[in-house]
Amino acid sequence: MVEENPRNVVHVNIVLVRADSPEEAFDKAEELGRENEHTYLNPNHKTVTFT
């Protein structure tokens, strides 16, 4: 998401997760998602957020 921009930009990363159960895979996937969330200012001084 870019601050003050009504469009949503979508970028998809596909990651293979090794786990012994669907629950463990889900937990690992959520953790990977949280680890890759970040926010920064773009060159136009607008806040960009990855979730």
C-alpha positions in Angstrom: 0.0 0.0 0.0 1.2 3.5 -0.8 0.0 6.4 1.3 -2.7 8.4 -0.4 -2.9 6.0 -3.3 -6.4 4.4 -3.8 -4.9 1.5 -5.8 -3.6 -1.6 -4.2 -0.4 -3.0 -5.7 -0.1 -6.7 -5.3 3.2 -8.6 -5.4 3.1 -12.4 -4.7 6.0 -14.5 -3.4 5.5 -18.2 -3.4 7.5 -20.1 -0.8 7.7 -23.8 -0.2 7.3 -24.6 3.5 8.4 -28.0 4.9 6.3 -29.1 7.9 5.0 -32.3 9.5 1.4 -31.1 9.7 -0.9 -28.6 8.1 -1.0 -26.7 11.4 2.8 -26.5 11.5 2.9 -25.3 7.9 0.3 -22.6 8.6 2.3 -21.4 11.7 5.5 -21.3 9.7 3.8 -19.4 6.8 2.4 -16.8 9.2 5.8 -16.3 10.8 7.4 -15.8 7.3 4.7 -13.3 6.5 5.3 -11.3 9.7 9.1 -11.4 9.2 8.7 -9.8 5.7 6.3 -7.0 6.7 8.0 -3.6 6.4 7.4 0.1 5.9 9.5 2.8 4.2 9.3 6.2 2.6 9.5 6.2 -1.2 11.3 8.9 -3.2 8.0 11.0 -3.2 8.0 10.9 0.7 4.9 8.6 0.7 4.8 5.7 3.2 4.9 2.3 1.5 3.7 -0.7 3.6 4.2 -4.4 2.8 1.9 -6.7 4.7 
